Amino acid sequence: MVMRRLLFIKEFLFIAVIILFSAGSPPAMSQDNASFENSVVKIISTSQIPDFYSPWRMKKITTQNGTGFIIEGNRIMTNAHVVADAKYIVVRKNNDPNTYTAEIEHIGHDCDLAILKVNEDNFFAGTASLEFSELPRINDTVYAYGYPIGGEKVSVTKGIVSRIDYIRYTHSGIDYHLAIQIDAAINPGNSGGPIVKDGKVVGVAFQSLMWAENSSYMIPYPVIERFLRDTVDGRYDGYIELGFYYQELENTSMREFYQLSENLSGVLITDVFMKSADNVLQKGDILLSIDGYSIANDGTIVIWNERLPLTEAAEIKLEGQSIAVKFLRGGEIFEKDLVLEKFTPAIELANSYNSQPEYLIIGGLVFVPLSREFLKTWGDKWYNTANKKLLYNFFYYITDGIYKNRPSMIVLSRRMPDPVNTYCENYEDLLVDTINGSQVSTLKDMKELVQNLDEEFLVIEFQNDVTPVVLKTETLKNVDKRIMERYNISSLEYLKEPDK
């Protein structure tokens, strides 16, 4: 949910996306142990990511190992981060010297899950589809199967369920979902492996706190089940949003001010940012329950036998489904259904994968959309070191309503020195406002404005009220070939087609 997702502004927990290992004896399985281990596979993924500072280039090729397991339908489940940006994937079974080519069938970067398919039927000989089970309880013993570094055989290790929580998933960087903490040591290579209780899968290993000993996490069954249900129609659509912000009502004076009687509890609606929610709720409403779950004054509900944020009630829903809300308005209680929709802001707030960056070069000036990946070009601590104006517009793009007037944010990211742009070195990292008086919304708009320009000068104005960049239109006609040859650039643009 956006309310929870935006907490990452002040929470930069660097969680190593590696996983689960602890000492212990192999479990007694309800099915043949050998066949169970043969259903856990090693994944070798070769990937390559783009360079968002020089978006016409790719970075070096890398290879990483992970784990997966066979599920119903001769498919392999693993983590999205194991196969993100993959160019080539192979899988290997326990005690099998052969490798088999695999392909991504579905991938959910917002929940760090993926499904692979292998087109060679003989790969599945001697394997069994692993079954899922509901949430384990605190202090339950579970077993992690995987291929951690240090060996080629499947490893079986033991852990204890220590916490059921609602945390930020590191892979996307902004999404919060249900997760289960396990008393287990860190060991790379286990990512994507099954966590097993009583012979059934209760979770998928995925991340751990890099500074905390024996603190690892698994993706639990409710998140897995939702992912599988979302892919039934042949594609993964992703998580929806409730479309409103809320504030807890733990303060007695606030509850009295909003006429919340002692026998009622809930949260205050502070803003509504999606039309679907705007048709139902208003700023100042008191949300009392959601999907039948009573909301406490601290914004939590009891679900899965755990007290979790109210957004968990909507986590299991798919796009287009409804959720019942009960709310207090003007001293009267109302009950309505809210249709859940996806919220896709124009700028990429999350980490980006399997995606080529957009860019446009005009007169040796490189323009890109403002995104998390572009800000990450400032380094590991980009949230402190990147341009402050860009950081403000990125972090508060939704909460401050910037998206309402700025459907996209275009940055002059760098200058390729050339006589045509000799004085423009101080304009880097500025947000574009207008071109010859016309507001710029997308790179495509920018390209069309420049192509259709019939004026003597191209005037690019920025949001900071600095002196505009002025380029003589005639000089732009001959500069493109020179820029491409001088800086070894294969293309002056890459523009994505808008989603239909």
N, C-alpha and C positions, 0 to 999 in steps of 0.2 A: 504494500500500500504506500501511496505517496507520503502520507503522514509519517510513516515509519521510515520510508526510504530516505527522506531528506535529513534524517538524523546523522547521516554520514558526513554532513558539513562539519560537525564538531567531533566526530568519532573517527579518527584515522588509525584504526587498529590494523597493524600489519600482520595479517594472518598467513602463514605459509601454507600454500595449498598442497599439502603433502599429508600422509596419514598413517594411522593406526597400527600400532604394534605393541604388544606387551607379553611378558613371559607367561606361560601357562601350558597346560596339557591339551592335546586335541580332544574335542568333545565326542560324546557318543551320539551318533546321528540316527535319526529315525529311518533314513534310507542308507543304502550301502555307501560307506564312507569314501571308497575309491571312486565310485561314479560321481559322488558329490564334488570331490576335488577335480575331477575331469571336466566338470561344468564351469569351473572358474578358469578364465583364460588370461594370458598375458597380452597386453596391447602395446605395440610399438608404433608410435606416431611420428611422422616426419612433417614438420611444419615450417612455414615461412610467413613472417608478418611484414606489413608495409612500414615505410618510414614516414611518419606524419610530419616531419620537418621538411623533408624532400619527398613529397607524396608521389612523385613519378618513379620512385625507386622502391626496391624491396630490401629488407635486411637479410642477414645470413640465414642459411638453412640450419635448423636444429632438430634433434631427435630426442624424444622422451618416452619413458616407459610408464605404463599404468596397468590397471587390472579391470576386468569386466567379468560378467557372468551370464550364462545362458538363461533366457526366460521364454515363456510360451511363444510359439510361432517361429522357432529357430532364429531368435534375435539375441543380440548381446546388449546388456545394459552396462553403462559406465558413466563417468563424470563428463560433463561438457568440457571441462578444462583439460582433460586428457587428450581430446581430439580437436580442440579449438585450432583454427587456422591450418588444419591438416591438409597436406598435399598428397600424402600417401600413408595408408594404414595397413599394417599386417597384424594378425593375431596368431597365438600359439597356444596349444593345449598342454596340460601337464603330461609329461612322459611321451610327448609326440615331437619328433625332431623337425617336422615340417612346419612351414609358415603358410598362412592363407591370407589372401587379400580381402580387406573389409572396406565397406563404404558407410558413410553416415546416412541413416534413414531419417532420423529426427534428432534435433538438438535444441535444448532449452537453456540458453545462457543465463536466464533470470533465475533458474532453479538448479543450475549446474548438473543437469542430467542429459544423457544422450543415448540413442539406440543405434546400434550398428547392424548391418546385415552382411552375411558371407554367402556368396553365390555358389560355392562349391558344397554340394549336399553331403559329401563324404566327411566334411569337417565335423558334422554333428554326430557321427557314429560313436557310440559308447558314451554319449552325454545324456543328461536329463535336464528338463526345464525346472529351474528352482522356483519354489512357491513362496509367496509373500505372507506375512502375518502382521497383526496389529501392533500398536505401540507396546514396547516393553515397559516395565515399571522400574522405579528407582531401586537400586541394589540388585537388579537382575544380572545374571552372568550371560555374557554374549561372546561370540567368537568371530574374529576377523580373518577372512580368507583373502590372500593376495599374493603378489609377486614383488615384495620389497627388494631393494637393491642388496646385492651380496649373494645372490643365488639364482638358479634357473628353475627350481622346483617351487610348487605352490607352498605357501607358508600358512599355518593355522595358529593363531595366537588368541589370547584370552583378555577380556576386559570386563569392567563393571559399569553399569549405567549409573552415572552420578548426578545428572541434571537433565531436565527437559525444559527447553527454553526457546526463545524467539530471537534470532540473531541475524546479523548482516552476513549475507553470502559473499565471500571475497571475490568470487569469479566475476560477478557483475559489478561489484563495488557499491551498489545502492539498494539492492533488494533484500528485504527481511522476510524470513520464513521460519517455520518450526525446525528445530534441530535438537539432537540428543548428544549430550556430552558423555564421553566414555573415559574411564580411568585407564588410559593406554599411552604408551610412549610413541613418539614421532618416528616414522620410518617412510621415506620416499618410496613410491612405487605401489603402495597399497591403494592409492586413489582409485575409486570406481569399483572396489571390491565389495562383496556382500558381507554384511554383519548379520550373524546367524544366532537364533535362539530356538532351541527345541527342533532343530532341523529345518527351520523356515527362515527366510530373509526378513529381517525387521528394519534394515536400513542399508544405505550405501555410504562407505567411507569417503570423506571429501576434504576436510580441512582441520587445522589445529592451530592453537596459539603458539607462536614461535618462541615466546619468552616464558611460557608456563609449562612446567614438567608434567607429563601424563595428563594433558588436557587436549583431547581430540574429539572431533564431531562426526556424526553420521547424519545423512539425510533420511528422515523417518518415512514410514509407509504412507501417511496422509499426503505428503508432497509427491512421493513416487506415484501413488494411485492417481492423483490429479494430472500428473504429467502423461501417464499412459492413457487416461480418459480423454485428454485434450488431443491426442494423436490418432484417435479412432477414425476420424474423417480423412486421414491421410496427410494432415499437416499439423504443426504445432503453432498455436496462436499466441500463447503466453498468458501471463497473469493480468487480471483486470484491476480497476481502481474503484474505491468507493466514491471518490470525487468530492470529498469535503475534508476540512481540517477541524480538529476539535481540541478542547482544553479540559483537563480534569477539573472536577469540582470538589476537591477535598477541603477547600476553605469554607468554613461555616457561614461567613458573611456573604460569600458569593451564592451559596445555595439559598439563603434567605432572600437575597436580592432578586434572584431568578424564580422565586416562588416555588422552590422545590421542597415539598413536604418531607417530614422525617421518614415516612414509609416508602419514599421513592429515592432512587439514585440514578445517576447518569453522567453524561458529559455535555459540555456546552459546544454547540456548532459555532465556530469562529469565522469560517469562510466556506463558500461552495465554489469550486472551480470547474466543474463539468456540468454540461447541460442536463445529462441524465439525472444527476443529483439535484440540480437547481429546480427541476420540475416537482421535486418532493420536499426537500428541506430548505430552510432559510437560516441565514445568520441570526443567532440568538435563540434558536430552538434548543431544547434539552433532549438529547437522544437517550431514551430509557432502556430500550432493548433492541437487539439485532438478531434476526432469524430465530426469534424465540428465546435467546439467551439474555438474561438480565445483565445490565451493565453497572458495574460498581462505580463509585465516585472517582476511582483512580484509573478508569478507562479499561478495566479488565472484565473478562467473562470466564466462566468455568466451562471448558470444552476439552475433550479427550481426558477428562478427569484431572485436568491441570488448569490453574489460573493463568490466562494468557491475554494479550491485548485483544480488544474487540475486533480488530481487523482479521483475526484468525477465522472468524465466522464466514468471511467472504473469500478466504484463501482457497477453499475447496470448490468455489463456483467457477464456471466457465463463462466466456464472453456471451452476452445476450440473455443469461439467466437472471432471475430476479431474487431479491433478498428483502425480507419483511423488516420494516423499521417502525418502532413505536416511539413517539416523541411528544414533548410538552410544548405547547405554543399558546401564549396568552392565557395560561391557566387551564387550558383544555387539552386533553390527550387525543392524539390522532394515530392511526395505524395505516400505513401505506406500503406499497411494494416499490422498490427501487431497482430499475434495470441496470445491470452492471456492464460497463464498457471498458475498453482499453483506453488509456491516456498516453498518447504518443507525442511528446513535445518535439518541436522542430530541431532542437539541438540534442546531441547525444550525451545524456547525463551519465550513462553507464559505460563501462569498459566495452570496447567494440571488438568484434571478432568476425572472421570470415568476410571482411568487408574492405573494399578498396577505397581509400580516402578521396574525397572530392577536392578539386583544386581548379583554379583558373589563373593563367598568367597573362597580364596585360602590360605591355611596355616594360617587361622585365620585373614587374611587381607581382608577387605571388599572393593570391587571395584564397582563403580556406574558410569553411564554416567553423565557428566556435564549437569545440567539443572537448570531452574529457581526454581523448587521445591526443589532441593537439596540445592541451595544457600539460600533459605528461612529458612533452618534449623538453620541459624545464628540468626534468630529473625526478628522482625518487621523492623528493619533498616539494613537488610542484605546487602543492596547496599553500605553501609559504613563499616560494620563490618566483612563481609566475607573475605576470603583469597584474597589478591589483585591480585595475578596471575590468580586465577580463575575468578575474576570479569573482568579482562582485556579480557581474552579469550571469556567470555560470551558476554560482551557488544559489542565487536568489531569483533565478529565471522564472520559477513557478511561484514561490512564496510571495514575491513582491509584484506579481502580475505582469512582469516584463513581457511574457509571451503574448499577452493580449494585443500589444501594439507592435511587437517585434517577432513575427513568426519564425524568423531565422536571424542569426547573428553572423556577419561576415567580417573576417579579420584580414588586414594586410599583414601577412605573416613574415615576409622577408623580401629583400630586394636583390635582384641579380644585377650587379653594377653594369651600367651601360650609359653612353652619352645621353640617351633619351630621358634617363631618370637620375641625373647627376646630383640633385639636391634632396632626394627622397630618403636618405638613410635614417632620418629621425622620425619617420612615419611608421616604422615597424611596430606591430602589436596593437594597432589602433583599430577600432570598430568602425566599419563603413556606415555612413548615414545615407547619403544620396549621391547620385551621379547626374550632373547637370540638372539638379533640382528634383529628380525623381527618386523616391525612396527605394532602397535596395532590399529585397526580401530574401532572394536566393541567388546562388551563383548563375543559375540559368537566366534569371532576370537581368543580372549584371551583364552577361554576355550579349543578350538581345539589345540592351540599352546602348552598349558600345558599338555593336554592329550597325544599328540603325541611326547612329549619331550623324547629323548633317551640319554640325556646328564646327567652328574653327578650332575650339579647344575642348578637351575632355577634362571636366572638373569633378574631382572626387572629394566629397566632404565627409568629415568624420564626426563621431558623436561628442568628442571632447571640445568642440568649438575651436580647434586649432586651424591654422591657415590651410586651406585645401590644397591637395595635389593638383597641379595643372599641367597637362601634357598636350602638346600640339598634335592635333588629330592627324595631320599629314605625316608626321614622323613615325607614327605607329604602324603605318602600312609596310615599312621596310625593316622593322626591328625584329619581327618574329623569327625569321630564318637565322638571323645573326645570334639571337639569344639561344636558340636550340643548338646551333653548332658550337658556340662558345662554351656552353655549360652542359653539353652532352645530354640534352633533354629530348626524349623521344616524342613527347606530345605536350602541347601547351595547355591541355585541359583534360579533366575527367569529370563528367557531370552525370549524376545518377538520374535515372528515370523516376518520376514521382510514383509513389504507391497508388495502385488503383483501388 
